Amino acid sequence: MVSCSTAKKKDAESSSSQSQPAAKLVAEKDAHVKSSKKKTKEAAVAASDSKAASAHASGGALHCKSGSDERMLEVVAEGPGCKMMYTKGGEASSVATAKSGTTHCQEVFDRIHNKLQGAGYTCQ
């Protein structure tokens, strides 16, 4: 014998099992959208990093901006070595030097560049 409460339970179970596939599709779509946004952001950062790498590898300056605040990074060859120039508030200062090679200057350049990006600066 089936009572009214048993019939209600069966109806509730069948409707919840039908909504689970829909919920799963929504969750999968949300995950896909988040993944796409993350990939887009990662691509933008990679492009910026690529520009930065080519800027300091070729001796060019990298300009970073957040609102009205502007910063500039530049690795300058100095004899067999280098110096890493950082301009903030319109004042340039040498923040790293090397007597031989440019590895140290490039490491400092990369570290400052990453910190600026982490703080929301856009660099070109």
Secondary structure, 3 states (H helix, E strand, C coil): CCCHHHHHHHHHHHHHHHHHHHHHHHHHHHHHHHHHHHHHHHHHHHHHHHHHHHHHHCCCEEEEEECCEEEEEEEEEECCEEEEEEEECCEEEEEEEECCCCHHHHHHHHHHHHHHHHCCCEEC
